[in-house]
Amino acid sequence: QVHLVESGGGLVQPGGYLRLSCAASGSILSIRAMGWYRQAPGKQRELVATITNRDSTIYADSVKGRFTISRDNAKNTVYLQMNSLKPEDTAVYYCNAPPGLPYYDWGQGTQVTVSS
């Protein structure tokens, strides 16, 4: 069974940056497309970034140009570099397979709060 553990969230001022990490218990990230999702209070979970097994990347319009998804296969980890953060980026962030592929069990997520 694969376990996903997200980390790296925190409180940051608008315009600041954070780097989130998603570590998997099994050697699956290097052969799978993976995505970062977020869920804000009272809203549905949304996909913000995807990296394919060939390292192609896709971003939601709301984060394009500010967020970068990447992977380190040796560490079995996927990252989300978030720059120029805005209050509307406040959410719990999760990693998992992108839509269309079987999901793993969802991790606890990591809270990102953007506030002055």
Stockholm file with secondary structure:
# STOCKHOLM 1.0

chainA/1-116         QVHLVESGGGLVQPGGYLRLSCAASGSILSIRAMGWYRQAPGKQRELVATITNRDSTIYADSVKGRFTISRDNAKNTVYLQMNSLKPEDTAVYYCNAPPGLPYYDWGQGTQVTVSS
#=GR chainA/1-116 SS CCCEEEECCEEECTTCCEEEEEEESSTTGGGSCEEEEEECTTSCCEEEEEECTTCCEEECTTTTTTEEEEEEGGGTEEEEEECSCCGGGCEEEEEECCTTSCCCCCCCCEEEEECC
#=GC SS_cons         CCCEEEECCEEECTTCCEEEEEEESSTTGGGSCEEEEEECTTSCCEEEEEECTTCCEEECTTTTTTEEEEEEGGGTEEEEEECSCCGGGCEEEEEECCTTSCCCCCCCCEEEEECC
//
